[in-house]
Amino acid sequence: MKPLFLTIGLFTTYHQDVTMWWQTFAGMLAMIKHMDTWTGKSLGAFTDKFSVNINNHGAGFYRLSAGKK
């Protein structure tokens, strides 16, 4: 069976770090693996939050999947 994943888009009108807190989503308090959807680059696994720097009026798309501690 294929592992499940979720893709999110983060947008900003300023050049800044954008942070996604997992407490925002019910049931997403475990370790989450991140991959940049556009580049295919793995960004590692995070437990409580994920921060990424996005350019002015930019966007980022990220694939999230269950990670291991």
KALINKA-V584129 format. One record per run of one state. SS is the DSSP state (H for helix, E for strand, - for the rest). FROM is the first residue (numbers start at 1). LEN is the number of residues. If there is no record, write none. Layout:
BEGIN
ss->[SS;SS]
from->[FROM;FROM]
len->[LEN;LEN]
END
This chain:
BEGIN
ss->[-;E;-;E;H;-;E;-;E;-;E;-;E;-]
from->[1;5;12;16;22;25;32;37;42;47;49;55;59;67]
len->[4;7;4;6;3;7;5;5;5;2;6;4;8;3]
END
